[in-house]
Amino acid sequence: MKDKKLLKRLLFYAKPYSVQFILVITMMIISTGADLSKPIIIGSVVDLFVNNTKDTAETLRILLIYSALFLTVLVTSFILVYIQTIMLQNIGQKIIKKIRLDIYNKMLDLPLRYYYQNPVGALVTRVTNDTESLNEMYTSVLTNLFKHTMFLTGILIMMFTVNVKISLYVVCSIPITIIMTVIFKYFSRKAYRATRNYLTEMNIFLSEHLMGMKLIQIFSREKKTLNKMTDINEKLFKSGMRELYAFLVYRPSLFAMSNLTIALVLYVGSKEVLAGAVTIGTIVIFISYVKDFFGPIEQLAEVFNILQSAFSAAEKIFTVLDEENEIESGTLEINPDSFKGDIEFKNVWFAYKDEDWILKDVSFKIDIGQKVAFVGATGAGKTSILSLISRYYDIQKGQILIDGKDIREFTIESLRTQIGQVLQDVFMFTGNIEKNIRLGKEEISEHDVKEAAKMVYANTFIEKMPHKYKQEVIEGGATLSTGERQLISFARAIAYSPKIFILDEATANIDTETEAVIQQAIYKIMEGRTTIMVAHRLATIQHADNIIVLDKGELKEMGTHQELLNQKGIYYNLYKLSLNH
């Protein structure tokens, strides 16, 4: 994205606070005027004593007036700058809060495809580090850009008002200063962007390897992993040092330029004083303005630095916000009372990419309350069918109907609330057991949570825990066994009272004893619900009303367990193979 376009989009977030920004700028104009008047007051005091022709009492009276005026200027400037700072920080935090929420809200809406293609660490960086990089832009860059530009302009006007000749000598230093600043801006921009990229790379690495720490230790890959981390860390260090080097060259150069200009003012000014063209107070005013002149230039360079960092972060943030979701929600809200849950696939073709078909012309019907199982080799398309029913992906050809209506007509939220899913890998959130069953749905009462757990026999182990349903769960549910996590996931699905129930390899990682308990739970939750199952263990699906056999994305066989055995086709061979194991 171009910087101008990025700035325009960033300013859009500041638009609701236009009145506050105008107020801040008004205060800034007054405080800048106050700051510009300080050298004039000091110069006037110097001339008062150098060219003193008045009596002592009159001199003291004038000095008291100048002192009171200087104090008034200082206090006014301090109060206005303080109020500006408070207002800007408040505005900045509100804008960042809005951007952070917009990113997360967008992430909630993005399809699963996006999360398979983008590392978690990079996405975390978007919400945290990158949004914080924008904070300084809103709190200092926008206003300081105006303030420092206005202050520089004011200094030039004041200098030319006081003495044109000396001012022209000062102006000679401006082209050299501009060239130095442009060079600095170029190198600092490159360094900033490199730092942001390496920081993202490090977050991705840490996120991935901390989650996979068990595997690293099992295969003794600690040293290899440390070497990778060392390499990323070294890159981040070097890019940070390049930023530092840019400042180490620029700041001393600017300081030297400031002192050389002051020396020039003293040289030219002293000649003018000796010639009687100017007073000593005028030279004091110019020295003060020259010192003030290079300060804003340095500040503007830092402002551009922050701006580059903000643009780099904004580019990544807007990449997320601009990500298109090809899965568009329908407008039809599902009425839970009238929703039945029969499913029909009509000549469905589906591919994750281009025309690399995962499903090829698949058609079948699942009646209300029917228990249907999908079997087939890995890559046959079983899990894809489950994902399509919940609209995690959309098909390229054909139709998927639920209750006789195309699922694309329903709102995604109302559709998914009617589909309960239990997956092979159960994810547990940090909190407690009750919160993991309820998942933030406050309409599910404590009684409903307990009833759901009781229905799937999860209560047998929950009630033995010290805090029962309030028992704390750490990230990923590490303190719970695989079977316990699976039973909680069943309770979670039941608590939402769905009409369609999906089991995707729900007992794949369970030991035989726990599987017996889970099978009992499965039979209970199937009652009165349309149930779809995927399982490698064919023993778990023998009682299904219908078994659909897939092979390389095509529907090959369909029937009950006994009917398929009698056909002596793919299912028969799979069943024989499972018995041998």
N, C-alpha and C positions, 0 to 999 in steps of 0.2 A: 504494500500500500504506500501511496505517496504521503509525505509528512503533512501536507496541507489538508488532505482528506482525513487523516488521523486526527489532526487538531480540530477540524470541524466537528467530528464525531465526539471528541472529548468535551468540546465546548457545549455540545447538546445536553450533556449531563449537568452542566453548570447553569443552564438556562432557567430552571425554576428559582434560582437564587440571584437573578439579575438585579433586583432591588438592593439586596445586601451588598453585591459587588459594586454597584453605583455609589452606595453609601461609603464603602471602604475607599473607593477611588477619590471621593470628595474629601474624606479625612486625609488621604494621602497627599492631595494637592495642598491642603492647608499646612500639613506637617513639613512638606517639602519647601514651601514658602518660608516657614519658620527656620528650617535648617539653612536655607540660602541667605537669610538675614544675619546669621551669627557672625560671619567674617566682616560684614559691614559695620556691625556694632563694635567688634574688637578693633578694627582699623580706625574707627572714629575715636575710640578711647585713646589709642596710640597717638593720633594727631592732636588730641586734646592736651596731652602732656608735652609733646614735642613742640607744638606751636602755641603754647599757653601764653595768652596775653591778658587773661582775666585774673581777678583776685582769688585768693584761696577759697573763700566761702562760695563763690560762684562756681569755681571748678569742682568743689565737692558736691554742690547741688546737681550739676550736670552729670557727674560721675554716678551719683545715686540714681538718677533717671536711667542712665545706660545700664546700670546694674539691675534695676527693677525690670527694665525691658528685656535684658538677656535672660533673667530668671523666668520671666513670663514665657519667653520663646521656648526655653528648656522644658518647663512644666507642660506647656501646650503640646509640644512635640512628643513628650513622654506619654501623656494621657492618650493622645490620638493613636500612637503606635501600639500601645497596650490594647486599646479597644480593637484596632485593626487585627492584631494577632489573634485575639480571642475569637473574633468573628470568623476569620479565615480558617482557623483550626476547626471550628464548629461546622462550617460549610464543607470543608474538605472531608471530615469524617463522615458526614451525611452522604456525600457523593460516593465515597468509597464503599460505604454500607450498601448503597443502591447498586453499584456495579458488581460487588461481590455477590449480592443476592440474585442479580440478573444472570450472572455466569452459572451459579448453581441451579437456578430455575431452568436455564437452557439445558444444562447437563441432564436434568431429570427428564427432559423431553426428548433427548437424543436417542436414536435406536441403539440396540446392542452392538451392531456393526461398528459403531464409533469407538466403543470401549475395547473391542478386540484389536482395533487398528492403532489406538493411542495408549501409551504407557500411563499407568495410574500416577506415577511420580510427576509426569509433565502436567497432568490435569490438576493435581494438588498445587503445583507451582502457579498455575493460572489464577486460582482462587486466593492464594495467600501472598506469595512474594510479589507477583506481578501487580496485583491490586494495590499493595502497599507502595510500590514504585510510583503509582499515579498520585498517591496522597500528597507528596511534596509538590507536585505540579500544580494541584489545585490550591494548596495553602501558601505557596510562595512564588512559583513561576509566573502565573498569569498576572498577578498584581505587581510583583517585583520587576517584571519586564516593562510594565508601564511606569512604575516608580523610578527606576534607574534611568530609563530613557528621558523621562520628564526632568529628573534631577540634572542629568548631563546637559540637556537643552537649557535649563535654567541657569546653570553655571556659565555656559557660553554667553548667554544673553547678559548676565550680570557682569562678566569680565569685559565684554565689548562696551557695556554702558560705562564702566569705570575708566577703562583706557583701551583704545583701539590698537595702538601700536604694540603694546606688550601682549595683548590678546592674540595678535597675528603670529607672534613668535611661539606662543603656546599651541596654537592650532597646527603648526608645522609638525608636531609630534603625533597628531591624530592618525595620518596615513600609516606610519610605522606600527602604531598600536593596533590598528585594524588588521594589518597583515599578520601580525603576531597572533591575534585572536582567531582569525580564520584558520591558520595553520593548527593552532591548538584545538579548535573545534573539530577539525577533520580527524586528527589522531585520537582525541578523546571519544569521539563518536564510535570509531572502530573498536576501541578498547571496551567501551560500555556494552556494545552489542555482543562482543565475544564473551564478556563476563556473564551476561544474562543467559546466553546459550550454554555455557559450561555449568552454570548453576542449575539449569534445568536438567542437564545431563547427569549431574551429581544426584539430584532428587530422584530421578528415574532409577539410577543405579541403587541408591539406598533403599527405596521402596521395594524394588524387586528382590534384592539380596537379603534384606531383613526378613521379608516374608518367607524366603526360601532358606533361612539359616539352618534349619534341621538337615536339609539335603546337602548343604555345603559341608556340614560337620560329618555327615554319614560318609561322604566320599572324600573326606580330607582335602577339601579344596580351599582351605583358609588362606594359604600362602598365595595361590593363584588369584583369589578374590582380592586380597590385600594389594597385590601388584596392580590390578585394574583400578582399584580405588586410589592408589598412589598416583597413577597416571592421570586420572581425572582431576585429582586434587592439585597436581602440578600444573595442569593447564589452567585451572581456575586461579591459582596463585600467580602465574605469569601474566594472565590478562589483567588481574588486579594491580600488579606491579607496573604494567604498561600505562594504566590509568594514572597511577602515582607519578610515574616519570613525566607524563605530560604536564602535570601540575608543577612538578619540581623544576621544569624548564620554564614554564609560562610565568609563574608567580614571581620568581626572582628577576625575570626579564622585564616584567611590568613594573616591579619595584625600582629597578635600575633606570627605566625610562622615566618614572615619576621623579626620581632624584635629579636626573639630568635636566629635566624640564624646569625643576625648581632652581637649579644652578643657573640655567639660562635666564629665568625671570630675575634672579638676584643680580646677574651681570648686566642685563639690559636695564633693569629697574634702578640699579645704583647709578648708572650713567644719567638716567632721566631725573633722579633725585638731585644729583650734583648740578645738572643743568637747570634745576628749579621747575621742571615740567610736571613732576608728580611729587606727592608727599610720601613720607615713610609709611604712613598708614595704608596708602594704596598698595605698596609692596607687600605689606603684611596681609592685606586682603587677597592679593594674587597668590601668594604662597599658600594660604589657606584653601583657596579655590582649586589650585593645582593638586594639592593633596587629596581634596574631595573628588576631583575629576577622575583620577585613576582608580579610586575605590569602586565606584559604580561600574567601570569598565571590567574590572576583575569579577565583580558580582554578576554582571551580564554574561561573562564567560561561563561562570558556574551555573547560571540560569540555563544557558544553552546545553550545558552538560546534563543537567537534571531533565531537561526537555528531551534530549536524545534517549536517556534511560526510560523516560515515560513513553516515548514513541515506540521503543523496542518492546516494552511491556504491553502497550496498547495494541500493537500489531498482533501479538500472540492472543490477547484477550478477545479481540474482534474476530480472529480466526475461529474461535469457539462460538462466539455469538452469531457469526454468519454461517455456521455449519447448517446445511439444509437437512431437514428430516423428511425423507421421501415417504414416510408413513404418515399420511394425513388423517386426522381424526374425523369421524363422521359426525352427524348432528343428532342422530336418534338415541335418546336415553333409554336404557333397558329398564323396564319395570320388574323388579325382583319377584313380585307376586304373580305376574303372568308369564314370566320367563320359564321355558321348559328345558331346553338344552339338547335338542336333537341336532346332529351335525352332519353335513353332507359336503363331500369334495366332488366337484364336477370338472373332469378333464384338467386337473391342476398340473401346471408346469412351473418349476421353481429352480432358480440358480442364484447362488450368492454373488457370482460375478459373470457378466456377459452371458454366454450361452453354454456354460459348463454346468449342464443340468444335474441337479440333485434329485429332483422328482420329475418323472416323465409321464404325462397324461394319466395321472392317478385319479381314480374315481371310487368312492365308497360312501356308505351311509351308516350312521350310528344313531339308533333310535333312542328315545328318551329312557333314561334309567338303565341302558344297556352297558355291559362291561366288555370293552374291546381291548385286545392286546395287539401290539405291533412287534413283529420279530424279523430278524434278518441279520446279516453280517454287518460288521462295522462299515459305516459309509453308505448303508443301504437307503438312508433317508428317514429313519424312524424319529430321531430327535427333531429333525427339520419340520416334520408334520406337527409336532407339539408346539414348536415356536410359531408356526403359521397360524394355528388356532388362536393363540394369544396375541397375534399381530406384532410380534417382535420383528418380523420381516413380512413383506408383501409379495404375493405371487406375481409372475409375469404373464401367465395365461390361465384361463379357466376361472372357476368361481368356488369360494368357500361359503357355505350357507349355514347359519344357525337359526333355528326356528323359521326356516324358509326365507330368511333375509340375508343378503350379502353382508358379511361381517364388516365391510368397509363403510356400511351405512351407520353402524353403531359408534358412539363416542368410545374412544379407547379405554377411558377410565371405567365407564359402566360395564364394558365388555370384560375387562380383566377382574373386576370385583366379583363376577360370576364364575370365575375359573380359579379353583384352588390347585396349587402345584406343590408337589414334594419332589425335590431333586436329589440326585445322588450325593452331591456335596452340599451339606447344610451350612448356611452362614448364620452366625449368631452375632448380634450387636452388643456392644458394651452397655450394661444396665443391669436389669434383673430378669428372672425367668418370666414373670408376669408381663413385663414390657416387651419381651421377645415374642410372646404369644400374641399380644395385642397389636404390636407394631404401630403404635401411635393412633390407632382408631379408638377414640374415647367412648364411642357408642357401645363398645364391647365391655360389659360390666365385669367386675371381679368374679361374680357368680358364673358368668358365661365362660370366663377364662378357666375356672376350676372344672366346670362341666365338660369343656372341650378336652382338658387334660385327662379327666376321668374316663371319657369315652374312648380314648386311645391308650389307656393304661399308663399314661405318663405320670399320673398322680402317685403311683406306687413308689417311685424313687424321689419325686419332688417333696412329698410330705415327710420323707425321712431326713431331709436336709435341715440344718439348724434354723434357717430363716424361711423355709418352705418356698412359697411363690415369690417372696422378696429376696431370695438368694441371689447374690451378685454374680453376674456373668462377665468374665473378662473378654477382651477382643478375640473373636473367632470361637468362643466357647471352649477354650483350651482346658478348663477344669472339668468339663463334662466328657463322658465317653461318647463314642460314635453313635451307639444305640440310643443314648439319652438325648443327644442332639436330634437324632432322627425322629424320635417320639415327640419332642417339642415341636418339630416342624409339622408333624401331623396335626398336633393340637392347634398350631397356628393356622393351618389351612381350614380346619373345622370351625374355629372361632369366627371366621369370615363367612361361614354358611354359604358356600358356593353351590351352584347347580351342576357344574361340570368339574370333575376331579381328574387331575393329571398326575400320574406317577412315572417319573423318569428314572429308572434304575434305582428306585427308592430303597431297595434292600441289598444293593450290590456290595456295600462295604460292611455288612453286618454279620456277626457270628451267628451260628446256627441257633443257639439258645435265644438270643435277642430277636432273631428273625421270626421265631415262633410267636413271640409277643406281638411283633409288628404285623404279622399276618393276621392275627386276631383283630388288631386295630384297623387294618385295611378292610377286612370284611364288614366291620361296623360302619366305617365312613362311606362305603360304597352304597349302602342302603338308600334307595330313592334318588341316587345321583347317576348321571351319565359319567362313566369312568373310562379313562383311556390309560393304558399301561404300556410301558416299554421295559422289557426285562431280558437279560441274558440267561437267567436261570429259568428254564422253561417250566420247571415244577411249580413256580409261583403263578403261572398264568393258565394252568390247565382247566380251571373252572370258568374261564372267560366265556361269555355268550358268543363271541366271535373273535377269531384270531386272523390277522391280516399279515401275510408274508410278503416282505419287500426284498427285491434283489436289484442292486445297482440302479435304484430310483424308480423301478417299475413294480407294480402290484402283480405278483405271480400267483398267489394262492389265497383263498379265503374260506373260512369255515370253523367249526368247533374243533377242539383238540382231537377227538376221535375221528371226525371226518377227514381231517388233514393227514392223520396217520394212515387211514385207509387209502388215501391217494398215493402214498409212498413217493412223494415229491421232495421239495426243498425242506419243508417242515419235518418230514419223516427223518431225513438225514441229519438235520440239526438236533432232533430229539435223541436219535441214536448216539450222536456224538456227545451230547450232554450226559447220557447214562454212562458212557465210558469214562467220563471224568468224575 
